[in-house]
Amino acid sequence: MDKEKVLDQIWENLSYVIDPEVGVSILDLNLVQKLELSDDGTVNIEVRMTTPACPAMLAYQLANDVVEALKKVPEVKKINFKLLDHYMADQINEAIKESLEEKPA
């Protein structure tokens, strides 16, 4: 696997993920706090919302959109997603984790 090429594809896919509250790319808003790709195709990603009080439904939508963007990269085999600093982060992270267990990358 050419990690640099895969990371470029990941970043490109993430550039199309739009914050549903403000209508701007999550990359333009600097919401991706951490992104790591391991040799086995595991992506570890941490995302922050524009505000900790963002409506939970929008935060979940954004989290799900990030995961779906990552799934479009064939080399991504596993996704570890974490939403940071949101009042519903624990519940949203658990829901995303459960959805990934049902339908892995």
C-alpha positions as CSV (number, residue, x, y, z in Angstrom):
1,M,0.0,0.0,0.0
2,D,1.3,3.5,-0.9
3,K,0.4,5.2,2.3
4,E,1.0,8.7,0.9
5,K,-1.4,8.0,-2.0
6,V,-4.0,6.6,0.3
7,L,-3.7,9.5,2.7
8,D,-4.1,11.9,-0.2
9,Q,-7.4,10.1,-1.2
10,I,-8.6,10.2,2.4
11,W,-8.0,13.9,2.7
12,E,-9.6,14.5,-0.7
13,N,-12.7,12.6,0.4
14,L,-12.9,14.5,3.7
15,S,-12.7,17.8,1.8
16,Y,-16.2,17.0,0.5
17,V,-17.6,16.4,4.0
18,I,-19.6,19.6,4.9
19,D,-20.5,20.7,8.4
20,P,-24.3,20.6,8.3
21,E,-24.7,23.6,10.6
22,V,-22.5,26.1,8.7
23,G,-22.3,24.6,5.2
24,V,-18.5,24.6,5.0
25,S,-16.0,21.8,4.5
26,I,-14.7,20.2,7.7
27,L,-11.2,20.7,6.4
28,D,-11.7,24.4,5.9
29,L,-13.0,24.6,9.5
30,N,-10.0,22.6,10.8
31,L,-12.3,20.1,12.5
32,V,-10.1,17.1,11.9
33,Q,-7.9,17.0,14.9
34,K,-6.0,13.8,14.3
35,L,-5.7,11.4,11.3
36,E,-3.5,8.4,11.2
37,L,-3.2,5.6,8.7
38,S,-1.5,2.3,9.8
39,D,0.1,-0.2,7.5
40,D,-2.8,-2.6,7.9
41,G,-5.3,0.0,6.6
42,T,-6.6,1.1,10.0
43,V,-7.6,4.8,10.2
44,N,-7.7,6.6,13.5
45,I,-9.5,9.9,13.2
46,E,-10.6,12.5,15.8
47,V,-13.0,15.2,14.8
48,R,-14.2,18.2,16.7
49,M,-17.5,20.1,16.1
50,T,-17.6,23.9,15.5
51,T,-19.2,24.2,18.9
52,P,-19.6,21.7,21.9
53,A,-23.4,22.6,21.9
54,C,-24.0,21.7,18.3
55,P,-27.3,19.9,18.0
56,A,-26.7,16.2,18.6
57,M,-28.4,15.2,15.3
58,L,-26.1,17.4,13.3
59,A,-23.1,16.1,15.2
60,Y,-24.1,12.5,14.5
61,Q,-24.7,13.4,10.8
62,L,-21.2,14.9,10.5
63,A,-19.6,11.9,12.3
64,N,-21.5,9.5,9.9
65,D,-20.5,11.6,6.9
66,V,-16.8,11.3,7.9
67,V,-17.0,7.6,8.3
68,E,-18.8,7.2,4.9
69,A,-16.1,9.3,3.3
70,L,-13.4,7.0,4.7
71,K,-15.2,3.9,3.6
72,K,-15.0,5.0,0.0
73,V,-11.2,4.5,0.1
74,P,-10.7,0.8,-0.8
75,E,-7.4,0.5,1.2
76,V,-9.2,1.6,4.4
77,K,-9.9,-1.7,6.2
78,K,-10.9,-0.4,9.7
79,I,-12.0,2.9,11.1
80,N,-11.6,4.1,14.7
81,F,-13.6,7.3,14.9
82,K,-13.7,9.7,17.9
83,L,-15.8,12.8,18.3
84,L,-14.2,15.3,20.7
85,D,-15.5,18.0,23.0
86,H,-19.2,17.6,22.3
87,Y,-21.9,17.3,25.0
88,M,-23.1,14.1,23.3
89,A,-19.7,12.8,22.3
90,D,-19.9,9.5,24.3
91,Q,-23.3,8.5,22.8
92,I,-22.3,9.5,19.3
93,N,-19.0,7.7,19.5
94,E,-20.8,4.6,20.7
95,A,-23.4,4.8,17.9
96,I,-20.7,5.2,15.3
97,K,-18.7,2.3,16.8
98,E,-21.8,0.1,16.7
99,S,-22.6,1.0,13.1
100,L,-19.0,0.1,12.1
101,E,-19.3,-3.2,13.8
102,E,-22.4,-4.0,11.8
103,K,-20.9,-2.7,8.5
104,P,-17.1,-2.4,8.7
105,A,-15.1,-0.4,6.2
